[in-house]
Amino acid sequence: MSNPDSFIDEVTEEVRRDRLFAMFRKYGWIGVVAVLGIVGGAGWTEWQRTQAEAKAEAFGDAVLDALDLGAPEDRVTALGAIPAEGSQAAVLQLLLASDPVGDRAGTLAALEALANDASQPPSYRDLAVLRRVVVAGADMPLSDRRAALDGIAAPGRPYRTMALEQMAYLLVEEDRTDEAIAALTVLLTDQEAPGGVRSRAQEMIIALGGEVAPAAVAPEAGADDAG
């Protein structure tokens, strides 16, 4: 019985092998395509990374060259001529808005353009709103400044505490001294407030005739003021 059994086993194995080869001939191309896709995808990702690094370096070099120019108008012209996309455009807008004394109108226009550019990251847009309110000052109606700041003072926004600081200054401008002192006192214990914000709040409270208890000042959060 051993010989027939062995023969049957050999035939069964041969049939299985034939079926395997047939399946490979029919579906093997899928595996080849999968391998090529993995290799090609890795190559494409690496190429994209290299291209992104090259563009970032070129952008940085162009910005540095522009900022090295002596005259402000030459710097503005050079910065405006730099090709940019994505967040680079936001960086350029902030740089173009860096001369509020020499070109106040241009600064406000650049900040407004960035603040209204929905394609840019929210952090850049919030910073543009904050700077625009500060640069515009009393030339912007107080109600407009408060409305703009209120939009970026919500919990979770990156410049929340700085917006709250500016809103406290609006209370001072309205001669609502007690409310301003209360708002600034809250900032002293805000864990998210950078050291610079808390320091200015403390100085303003004292200047307004208020008192600051030592225990009211929060520990340093380890973050500096942004932009």
The 8 nearest C-alpha neighbors of each residue, nearest first, counted from 0:
[[1, 2, 3, 4, 5, 6, 7, 8],
 [0, 2, 4, 3, 5, 6, 7, 8],
 [1, 3, 5, 4, 0, 6, 7, 8],
 [4, 2, 6, 5, 0, 1, 7, 8],
 [5, 3, 1, 7, 2, 6, 0, 8],
 [6, 4, 2, 8, 3, 7, 1, 9],
 [5, 7, 3, 9, 4, 8, 2, 10],
 [6, 8, 10, 4, 5, 9, 11, 3],
 [9, 7, 11, 5, 6, 10, 12, 4],
 [10, 8, 12, 6, 11, 7, 13, 5],
 [9, 11, 13, 7, 12, 8, 14, 6],
 [10, 12, 8, 14, 9, 13, 7, 15],
 [13, 11, 15, 9, 14, 10, 8, 16],
 [14, 12, 16, 10, 15, 11, 17, 9],
 [13, 15, 17, 11, 16, 12, 10, 18],
 [14, 16, 12, 18, 13, 17, 19, 11],
 [17, 15, 13, 19, 18, 14, 12, 20],
 [18, 16, 14, 20, 19, 15, 21, 13],
 [17, 19, 21, 15, 16, 20, 22, 14],
 [20, 18, 16, 22, 21, 17, 23, 15],
 [21, 19, 23, 17, 22, 18, 24, 16],
 [20, 22, 18, 24, 19, 23, 17, 25],
 [21, 23, 25, 19, 20, 24, 26, 18],
 [22, 24, 27, 20, 26, 25, 21, 19],
 [25, 23, 21, 22, 27, 26, 20, 28],
 [24, 26, 22, 23, 27, 21, 28, 20],
 [27, 25, 23, 28, 29, 22, 24, 30],
 [28, 26, 23, 29, 30, 24, 25, 31],
 [27, 29, 31, 30, 26, 32, 25, 24],
 [30, 28, 32, 27, 31, 26, 33, 34],
 [29, 31, 33, 32, 28, 27, 34, 26],
 [32, 30, 28, 34, 33, 29, 35, 27],
 [31, 33, 35, 29, 30, 34, 36, 28],
 [32, 34, 30, 36, 31, 35, 29, 37],
 [35, 33, 37, 31, 36, 32, 30, 38],
 [34, 36, 32, 38, 33, 37, 39, 31],
 [35, 37, 33, 39, 34, 38, 40, 32],
 [38, 36, 40, 34, 39, 35, 41, 33],
 [37, 39, 35, 41, 40, 36, 34, 42],
 [38, 40, 36, 42, 41, 37, 35, 43],
 [41, 39, 43, 37, 42, 38, 36, 44],
 [42, 40, 44, 38, 43, 39, 37, 45],
 [41, 43, 39, 45, 40, 44, 46, 38],
 [42, 44, 40, 46, 45, 41, 39, 47],
 [45, 43, 47, 41, 46, 42, 40, 48],
 [44, 46, 48, 42, 47, 43, 49, 41],
 [45, 47, 43, 49, 44, 48, 42, 50],
 [46, 48, 50, 44, 45, 49, 51, 43],
 [49, 47, 45, 51, 46, 50, 52, 44],
 [48, 50, 46, 52, 47, 51, 53, 45],
 [49, 51, 47, 53, 48, 52, 46, 54],
 [52, 50, 48, 54, 53, 49, 47, 55],
 [53, 51, 55, 49, 54, 50, 56, 48],
 [52, 54, 50, 56, 51, 55, 57, 49],
 [55, 53, 57, 51, 52, 56, 58, 50],
 [54, 56, 52, 58, 53, 57, 59, 51],
 [55, 57, 59, 53, 58, 54, 60, 52],
 [56, 58, 54, 60, 55, 59, 53, 61],
 [59, 57, 55, 61, 56, 60, 54, 62],
 [58, 60, 56, 62, 61, 57, 55, 63],
 [59, 61, 57, 63, 62, 58, 56, 64],
 [62, 60, 64, 58, 59, 63, 57, 65],
 [63, 61, 65, 59, 64, 60, 66, 58],
 [62, 64, 66, 60, 65, 61, 59, 67],
 [63, 65, 61, 67, 62, 66, 60, 68],
 [66, 64, 62, 74, 77, 67, 63, 68],
 [65, 67, 63, 68, 64, 74, 62, 78],
 [68, 66, 64, 65, 63, 69, 74, 62],
 [69, 67, 66, 65, 74, 70, 73, 64],
 [68, 70, 67, 71, 73, 74, 66, 72],
 [69, 71, 73, 72, 68, 74, 75, 67],
 [72, 70, 74, 73, 75, 69, 68, 101],
 [71, 73, 75, 74, 70, 76, 77, 69],
 [74, 72, 76, 70, 71, 75, 77, 68],
 [75, 73, 71, 77, 65, 72, 76, 68],
 [74, 76, 72, 78, 73, 77, 79, 95],
 [77, 75, 73, 79, 74, 78, 72, 80],
 [76, 78, 74, 80, 65, 79, 75, 73],
 [79, 77, 75, 80, 81, 76, 65, 74],
 [78, 80, 76, 77, 81, 75, 91, 95],
 [79, 81, 77, 78, 82, 76, 75, 83],
 [80, 82, 78, 79, 83, 77, 61, 58],
 [83, 81, 80, 84, 58, 79, 88, 87],
 [84, 82, 88, 87, 81, 85, 58, 91],
 [85, 83, 88, 87, 86, 82, 89, 119],
 [84, 86, 87, 88, 119, 83, 118, 89],
 [85, 87, 89, 88, 119, 84, 90, 120],
 [88, 86, 90, 83, 89, 85, 84, 91],
 [87, 89, 83, 91, 86, 84, 90, 85],
 [90, 88, 92, 86, 87, 91, 93, 113],
 [91, 89, 87, 93, 88, 92, 94, 86],
 [90, 92, 94, 88, 89, 93, 95, 87],
 [93, 91, 89, 95, 94, 90, 109, 96],
 [92, 94, 96, 90, 91, 95, 89, 97],
 [95, 93, 91, 97, 96, 92, 90, 78],
 [94, 96, 92, 93, 97, 91, 75, 109],
 [95, 97, 106, 93, 94, 109, 98, 110],
 [96, 98, 94, 95, 99, 93, 106, 102],
 [97, 99, 100, 101, 102, 96, 106, 103],
 [100, 98, 103, 102, 106, 101, 97, 134],
 [101, 99, 98, 103, 102, 106, 97, 134],
 [100, 102, 98, 99, 103, 71, 106, 104],
 [103, 101, 105, 99, 104, 100, 98, 106],
 [102, 104, 99, 106, 105, 100, 101, 107],
 [103, 105, 107, 106, 102, 108, 99, 109],
 [106, 104, 108, 102, 103, 107, 109, 96],
 [105, 107, 96, 103, 109, 104, 108, 99],
 [106, 108, 110, 104, 109, 105, 131, 111],
 [107, 109, 105, 111, 106, 110, 112, 104],
 [110, 108, 112, 106, 111, 107, 96, 92],
 [111, 109, 127, 107, 113, 112, 108, 131],
 [110, 112, 114, 108, 113, 109, 107, 115],
 [113, 111, 109, 115, 110, 114, 108, 116],
 [112, 114, 116, 110, 115, 111, 124, 92],
 [115, 113, 124, 111, 127, 112, 116, 128],
 [114, 116, 112, 113, 117, 111, 124, 110],
 [117, 115, 113, 118, 114, 119, 112, 124],
 [116, 118, 119, 115, 120, 114, 121, 124],
 [119, 117, 116, 120, 85, 86, 121, 115],
 [118, 120, 117, 116, 86, 121, 89, 85],
 [119, 121, 122, 123, 124, 118, 86, 117],
 [122, 120, 124, 123, 125, 119, 117, 126],
 [121, 123, 125, 120, 124, 126, 157, 156],
 [124, 122, 126, 121, 125, 120, 127, 89],
 [123, 125, 114, 121, 127, 126, 122, 113],
 [126, 124, 128, 122, 127, 123, 121, 151],
 [125, 127, 129, 123, 128, 124, 130, 122],
 [128, 126, 124, 110, 130, 114, 125, 129],
 [129, 127, 125, 131, 126, 130, 114, 124],
 [130, 128, 126, 132, 127, 131, 125, 133],
 [129, 131, 133, 127, 132, 128, 134, 126],
 [130, 132, 134, 128, 133, 129, 135, 110],
 [133, 131, 135, 129, 130, 134, 144, 136],
 [132, 134, 130, 136, 131, 135, 129, 165],
 [135, 133, 131, 136, 132, 130, 99, 107],
 [136, 134, 132, 138, 133, 139, 131, 137],
 [135, 137, 133, 138, 134, 139, 132, 144],
 [136, 138, 139, 135, 140, 141, 144, 132],
 [139, 137, 136, 135, 140, 141, 134, 132],
 [138, 140, 137, 135, 136, 141, 144, 143],
 [141, 139, 143, 142, 138, 144, 137, 136],
 [140, 142, 144, 143, 145, 139, 137, 169],
 [141, 143, 145, 140, 144, 146, 139, 147],
 [144, 142, 146, 140, 141, 145, 147, 139],
 [145, 143, 141, 147, 142, 146, 132, 148],
 [144, 146, 142, 148, 143, 147, 149, 141],
 [145, 147, 143, 149, 144, 148, 142, 150],
 [148, 146, 144, 145, 150, 149, 143, 128],
 [149, 147, 145, 150, 151, 162, 146, 152],
 [148, 150, 152, 146, 147, 151, 145, 153],
 [149, 151, 148, 147, 152, 153, 146, 125],
 [150, 152, 148, 149, 153, 159, 156, 125],
 [153, 151, 159, 149, 162, 150, 163, 148],
 [152, 154, 151, 156, 159, 155, 150, 149],
 [155, 153, 156, 152, 159, 151, 157, 160],
 [154, 156, 153, 157, 159, 152, 158, 151],
 [155, 157, 159, 154, 158, 153, 151, 152],
 [158, 156, 159, 122, 155, 125, 151, 160],
 [159, 157, 161, 160, 156, 162, 151, 152],
 [158, 160, 152, 162, 156, 161, 157, 151],
 [161, 159, 163, 162, 192, 158, 164, 152],
 [162, 160, 164, 163, 158, 159, 165, 196],
 [161, 163, 165, 159, 164, 160, 152, 148],
 [164, 162, 166, 160, 161, 165, 152, 167],
 [165, 163, 161, 167, 162, 166, 160, 168],
 [164, 166, 168, 162, 167, 163, 161, 169],
 [165, 167, 163, 169, 168, 164, 162, 145],
 [168, 166, 179, 170, 164, 169, 165, 182],
 [169, 167, 171, 165, 170, 166, 172, 164],
 [168, 170, 172, 166, 167, 171, 173, 165],
 [171, 169, 173, 175, 167, 168, 179, 172],
 [172, 170, 168, 174, 173, 169, 176, 175],
 [171, 173, 169, 170, 174, 168, 175, 176],
 [172, 174, 170, 171, 175, 169, 176, 168],
 [175, 173, 171, 176, 172, 170, 179, 177],
 [176, 174, 170, 173, 178, 171, 177, 179],
 [177, 175, 179, 174, 178, 171, 180, 170],
 [176, 178, 180, 179, 175, 181, 209, 174],
 [179, 177, 181, 180, 176, 175, 182, 170],
 [178, 180, 167, 176, 182, 170, 177, 181],
 [179, 181, 183, 177, 178, 182, 204, 184],
 [182, 180, 178, 184, 179, 183, 177, 185],
 [183, 181, 179, 185, 184, 180, 167, 178],
 [182, 184, 186, 180, 200, 185, 181, 179],
 [185, 183, 181, 187, 186, 182, 180, 188],
 [184, 186, 182, 183, 187, 188, 181, 189],
 [187, 185, 189, 183, 184, 188, 197, 192],
 [186, 188, 216, 197, 184, 185, 189, 217],
 [189, 187, 217, 186, 216, 185, 215, 190],
 [188, 190, 186, 191, 192, 187, 185, 217],
 [191, 189, 192, 188, 220, 217, 218, 219],
 [190, 192, 189, 193, 220, 160, 222, 159],
 [191, 193, 189, 160, 190, 196, 197, 194],
 [194, 192, 222, 223, 196, 195, 224, 220],
 [195, 193, 197, 196, 219, 198, 223, 192],
 [194, 196, 198, 193, 197, 224, 199, 223],
 [195, 197, 199, 193, 198, 194, 200, 192],
 [198, 196, 200, 187, 194, 195, 199, 201],
 [199, 197, 195, 201, 200, 196, 194, 202],
 [198, 200, 202, 196, 201, 197, 203, 195],
 [201, 199, 197, 203, 183, 198, 202, 196],
 [200, 202, 204, 198, 199, 203, 197, 205],
 [201, 203, 199, 205, 200, 204, 206, 198],
 [202, 204, 206, 200, 205, 201, 207, 199],
 [205, 203, 209, 207, 201, 206, 202, 180],
 [204, 206, 209, 208, 202, 207, 203, 210],
 [207, 205, 203, 208, 204, 202, 209, 201],
 [208, 206, 204, 205, 209, 203, 176, 180],
 [209, 207, 205, 206, 204, 210, 203, 180],
 [208, 210, 204, 205, 207, 180, 211, 206],
 [211, 209, 205, 212, 204, 208, 201, 180],
 [210, 212, 213, 215, 209, 201, 204, 205],
 [211, 213, 215, 214, 210, 216, 184, 201],
 [214, 212, 215, 216, 211, 217, 210, 187],
 [215, 213, 212, 216, 217, 211, 188, 218],
 [216, 214, 212, 213, 188, 187, 217, 211],
 [215, 217, 187, 188, 214, 213, 218, 212],
 [216, 218, 188, 187, 215, 190, 219, 189],
 [219, 217, 220, 216, 190, 188, 194, 221],
 [218, 220, 221, 194, 217, 193, 222, 190],
 [219, 221, 222, 193, 218, 190, 191, 194],
 [220, 222, 219, 223, 193, 194, 218, 191],
 [223, 221, 193, 220, 224, 194, 219, 192],
 [222, 224, 193, 194, 225, 195, 221, 220],
 [223, 225, 193, 195, 226, 222, 196, 194],
 [224, 226, 223, 158, 126, 222, 193, 161],
 [225, 224, 126, 130, 93, 223, 127, 123]]
